[in-house]
């Protein structure tokens, strides 16, 4: 038994390519978003400092976990996740910003990021569902729930 080849998961090479390509698209965008959250956590100023400093930290820790889950899911398919900052910045629709932003602009940037991330998440779910990939679909649906909540909360924050 130990000499037997590993069991194939059941997807064709094309299906694996479709799933992992969509996951890598999500990964590169999530990675740039994660760094923006850390940047904003470190550099937020003003009367919103305490609230946003804590909120940004919670969100970047969550993003870090999601990024790890996405990369490990890509590895499940024996593919390589995009892994360098250069690749992230080159391939991501989400763009980095400076550190010298008002707290309101930081929040607006994050809300825009969430809209982009949700688009990539919905694309992953569509592909995963078509390939009968329940593991990927279930993982990303959890992410969607959390991102939608962050979008709502930060939008409410701006409605002062």
N, C-alpha and C positions, 0 to 999 in steps of 0.2 A: 504493500500500500504506500509506503514512504517514497517509493520510486515512481509512483504514478504522477502524471502531469497534473498541474493545478486545474481545477474545474473552471471552465469558461462560464462567465456570468450569463451568457445567453443572448448578447447583443452582437449584431454584425459589426464589422470594422467601420462601416459608414455610420451606423447608429452611435457607436462609441465616439466617433469623431464629432458628430452633431452635438451630443450631450456635453462632451468635454470642451468643445469650442465655446458653447454657451456658458458653461461654468467659468471658463477662463475670462470671457468677456465680463462676467459679473465680478470675478476676482480682481481684475485690474482696476475696475471702477471702485470697488469697495476698498481697495488698498489705498488709493489716493484720498478717498473720503476719510478713511481712518487717520491718515497723517494730518488732514485738515482739522479733524477733531482734536488731535493732540496739540497742534499749533494753537488752535483757539483756546484750549484748556490752559495752556501755558501763558497766553498773551492777552486774555480778556481783561478789560479794565473798566472802571467806572462803577456806577451804582448797582449794576447788575452782576458785578464780579462774583459774589458769593454764590448766588443761584446758578449762574452759568458755568462757573468753574466746576462745581460739583456735577451738574448735568452733563457737561462735555466729557468729564472723566468717566462717568457711568456709561455713556454712549461709546467712547472709544474702547473701553474694556469689552463691551458687548460686540463691537465691530471686530475686535481682535479675535474673539472666539468664533465669530461667523466666518472670518477669513480662513482661519485654521480648518474649520469644518469643510469649507469649499475646496481648499487645496487637498485635504485628505480624501474627499469624495472623488476628485480627479485622479488621485493615486489608486483608488479602488478599481478604476478602469485601466490601470497600468499606463497612464499617461502622465506627463510632467506638467505641473502647474507653472504658469508664468510666475517668475520669482524675483526679478530684479527691479529696483526703482526706475531704472532707465526704461525698461519694458513697460512698467506701469504708466509712467508719464507719457510715453509715446503712444500707447494703445488706448488709454482711458479717455472717455468722453468728459468725465469730471476732471476739472483742472485745478491745480493748486493755486492758492492765493498768497498774498503777503501776510505778514504778522500784524501789520499796522492798520487794522480795521476796527470800526466801532462795533460794539456788541450787537447792534441791530443788523449791520451788514453781515456779521458772522452768522447770525441766525438765518437771515435770508439766503445766504450761500448754502447752508445746511439743508434748508427746505428745498432748494433747487436740486441739491444732490439726492435727496430722498426721492424726488420725482424721477430722476434718472435711474437710480438704483431699482426702484419699483418696476420700471420698464424692462430692465434686464432680468429681474426676478420673474416677471410674468413670461418673458421669452423662455427662460429656463424651464418653467413649469409647463409651458405649451409643448416644448420639445420632449421633456421627460415624460409627460403624459402620452404623447404619440408613440414613444419608445417603450411604454409600460415600465418605466423606471420609477417605481413607487418610492424608493429610498431618497432619490434626489428631490422628487416632488414634495415629499413630506418635510424634508429638511428646509427647503426654500419657503414653503408655506409658513413655517414658524418665523422665518426672517421677515416675511411680508407683514405678518401681524405686528411685530415689534417696530418695524420701520413706519407703518401707518400710524402707530401710536406716537412715535417721535414727531412725525410730521404734524399731527394734530396738536400735540403739546406745544411745539415751537411756534406753530401758527397762532395758537391761543396766547402765547407769550407776547407776540407782536401786536395783539389786539388790545393793548393796554388801555 
